[in-house]
Amino acid sequence: MGRFTQTLLLSAALWAPGAAIAASPQISEALTMPKPGVICDRYICANGQDGVSVALTMHYLGKKAAARLTSFGEFNREAFTFANGVHCDIQARQCRKDRYYGADGQPSGEIDHDATRQLFVY
């Protein structure tokens, strides 16, 4: 399974049916930043080294959220989309305001400088 497909499947699985998604994603609306280098939404927590982290999810969101994340099994934890639409890629060391790709296969969304700075501690 390709990296894009894994990311898309994880993103779709994490969004609960009926969950509200912000019309214009902004870091302050749906994301929390418990400490430098860590960002959480209501489903997952991630850091700039490992990406989506079960340990961080358990620490900041609790056992239920960590168990739900663990139930997905193996997936690419280095490219992920938060519930508000912000998409981060650990290898590229960037977060974007959406996860869309252009015809050239490259990310086309505007860079989210706040999320990028927070996750990668610039």
Buried (B, 14 or more C-beta within 10 A) or exposed (E): EEEEEBBBBBBEBBBEEEEEEEEEBBBEBBBBBEEEBBBBBBBBBBBBEEBBBBEBBBBBBEEEBBEBBEEBEEBBBBBBBBBBBBBBBBEBEBBBBBBEEEEEEEBEBEEBEBBBBBBBEE
